[in-house]
Amino acid sequence: MMKNIYLLLAAVLVIVGMLGFVMPSPVLGMFEVNTLHNIVHLTTGAITLVATMRGLGVMRTLGRIFGIGYLAVAIVGFVHADLFGLMHVNLADNLLHSALAALFVYVGFLGPPW
């Protein structure tokens, strides 16, 4: 079950990252992106995919790290729309980052030991 959640998270992150390079911003008419934003999504998606092959311990650790990281990005994004000059985010980005944080926190800290 956890592996399926991680595969879904990896797919979403990689697809959003790739779309950012081929579609104009805002992607899908909703998500503000730039090159750094796309690279972050592609990188975290790839790391998430690798974690699925490394086992439960790695997936839990990654869930904790990415959960806290995406939560921090979401909180900062709600306060500073330019993430301190690194990339512009909007409400859709902040909601996506919040959802990613919730899923990663769940599997990292709260999920059953699948």
C-alpha positions as CSV (number, residue, x, y, z in Angstrom):
1,M,0.0,0.0,0.0
2,M,2.7,2.5,1.0
3,K,4.6,1.6,-2.2
4,N,1.5,2.5,-4.3
5,I,1.2,5.8,-2.5
6,Y,4.9,6.6,-3.2
7,L,4.5,5.6,-6.8
8,L,1.5,8.0,-7.1
9,L,3.4,10.8,-5.4
10,A,6.4,10.2,-7.7
11,A,4.2,10.2,-10.8
12,V,2.5,13.4,-9.8
13,L,5.8,15.2,-9.0
14,V,7.5,14.0,-12.2
15,I,4.5,14.9,-14.4
16,V,4.1,18.3,-12.9
17,G,7.9,18.9,-13.3
18,M,7.8,17.8,-16.9
19,L,4.7,19.9,-17.8
20,G,6.4,22.9,-16.4
21,F,9.1,22.6,-19.1
22,V,6.7,22.1,-22.0
23,M,3.7,24.3,-21.0
24,P,3.7,28.0,-20.4
25,S,3.3,29.2,-16.8
26,P,0.8,28.9,-15.2
27,V,0.8,25.2,-16.0
28,L,-2.7,23.9,-16.7
29,G,-3.9,27.4,-16.1
30,M,-3.3,27.1,-12.4
31,F,0.3,26.4,-11.2
32,E,3.0,29.1,-11.3
33,V,6.3,27.5,-12.2
34,N,9.9,28.4,-13.2
35,T,12.9,26.3,-14.0
36,L,13.9,25.9,-10.4
37,H,10.4,24.9,-9.4
38,N,10.3,22.3,-12.2
39,I,13.7,20.9,-11.2
40,V,12.6,20.6,-7.6
41,H,9.5,18.6,-8.6
42,L,11.5,16.4,-10.9
43,T,14.1,15.7,-8.3
44,T,11.8,15.0,-5.5
45,G,9.7,12.8,-7.8
46,A,12.8,10.8,-8.8
47,I,14.0,10.5,-5.2
48,T,10.5,9.3,-4.3
49,L,10.6,6.7,-7.0
50,V,14.0,5.4,-5.9
51,A,12.7,5.2,-2.3
52,T,10.0,2.7,-3.4
53,M,12.8,0.4,-4.5
54,R,14.8,0.8,-1.2
55,G,12.2,-0.5,1.2
56,L,9.9,0.6,4.1
57,G,12.6,2.2,6.2
58,V,13.8,4.5,3.4
59,M,10.2,5.3,2.4
60,R,9.3,6.3,6.0
61,T,12.5,8.4,6.4
62,L,11.8,10.1,3.0
63,G,8.2,10.7,4.0
64,R,9.3,12.5,7.2
65,I,11.9,14.6,5.4
66,F,9.7,15.5,2.4
67,G,6.6,15.9,4.6
68,I,8.3,18.5,6.7
69,G,10.0,20.1,3.7
70,Y,6.8,20.5,1.6
71,L,4.9,21.7,4.7
72,A,7.5,24.4,5.2
73,V,7.3,25.4,1.6
74,A,3.5,25.6,1.8
75,I,3.6,27.7,4.9
76,V,6.2,30.1,3.5
77,G,4.3,30.2,0.2
78,F,1.1,31.3,1.9
79,V,3.1,34.2,3.6
80,H,5.6,35.1,0.8
81,A,4.3,34.4,-2.7
82,D,7.8,34.6,-4.2
83,L,9.4,32.1,-1.7
84,F,12.1,34.7,-0.9
85,G,12.8,35.4,-4.5
86,L,13.4,31.8,-5.5
87,M,10.2,31.1,-7.3
88,H,6.7,32.5,-7.5
89,V,3.9,30.4,-6.0
90,N,0.1,30.9,-6.0
91,L,-2.8,29.4,-4.1
92,A,-2.9,26.3,-6.4
93,D,0.8,25.7,-5.7
94,N,0.3,26.2,-2.0
95,L,-2.6,23.7,-1.9
96,L,-0.6,21.2,-3.9
97,H,2.4,21.6,-1.6
98,S,0.0,21.2,1.4
99,A,-1.5,18.0,-0.1
100,L,2.0,16.6,-0.8
101,A,3.0,17.5,2.8
102,A,0.0,15.8,4.2
103,L,0.6,12.6,2.3
104,F,4.3,12.5,3.0
105,V,3.7,13.2,6.7
106,Y,1.0,10.5,6.9
107,V,3.2,7.8,5.4
108,G,6.3,9.0,7.2
109,F,4.9,9.4,10.7
110,L,1.4,8.0,11.0
111,G,0.9,5.3,8.4
112,P,0.5,1.7,9.4
113,P,3.7,-0.5,9.1
114,W,2.9,-1.9,5.6
